[in-house]
């Protein structure tokens, strides 16, 4: 019978945060390039380009904020090593 592996809460949380950090570029790629493949009809609107620019800048800003939050959370959950300079 397979034995269940128990991970400490801090280790489990750190592993999930690392997984989220690894998947963030994939999410960004889908958010950036997904709408490019959606066919939108030429409605002749002059503001269509401005809308796309706002979308891309919004996605870019959101990815920066989420990355900063993940980095801060990973920093808090990383164990300190007293032998290294600066405690890392």
N, C-alpha and C positions, 0 to 999 in steps of 0.2 A: 504494500500500500504506500502510495506517495505521501511523503511527510510535508506538512504545510510549513512554509517558510514565513517566519514572523520578522518584519522589519520594524525597527523603532520608528516612532511617528516622525521624528525630525529627518531621518534618512528617507522615509517614504515621501515626505513632502519635498525634499530636495530633489529626489529622482523625478517627481512629477513636474517640478519647475524646470528642470533640465530638459525634459521631454517637450514642454511647452516652448522653451527657447529654441529647440531644434526645429519645431514645426512652424515657428513664426515666419521664416523666410518663404515657406511654401504657401502659407496663407497670404502673405504679401504678393507673391507672384500671381495667385488666383485673383486677388483684388485688383491688381494693376492690369493684367492681361485679359482677364475674363470679359470685361465690357468691350474690349476691342473686337471680339469675335461676335458680339451681339449685333445683328443687322438692324440698324435704325434707318427708317426711310428718310429720304431727303425732303424735309418739310420746308426748306428754304429759310429757316430761322437763322438770324445772325447771332443769336445768343447761345446756340448749341455748343459752339467751341468754348465759350466761357463756362458753361455748365460742366463740360468735361474737365476743364482745367481746375475748377473748384473741387470736383470729385477727386481727381488725382492728388491735389494738394491736401485735401482732407484725409485721404487714405495714408499719404506719406506722413502727415502729422500724427495720425492715430498710431501708426506703426512705431514712430519714434517714442511716443508716450508709453505704449505697451512694452517696448523694449526696455525703457528706463525703469519701469515698474518691476519687470522680471529681473533685471540686473540687481536692483535694490533688494528684492526678496531673496535672490540667490546669495547675495553678500551677507544678509542676516543669517541665513541658514547654513553657511559654510563654517565648519569647525575651525577654530584657531589653533595654530601650532606655535607654542611658545619658543621653540628653538629657532624659528626663522625670524629674520629682521622684520619688524613691523607686526609680528604676531601672525603672519599668514603662513 
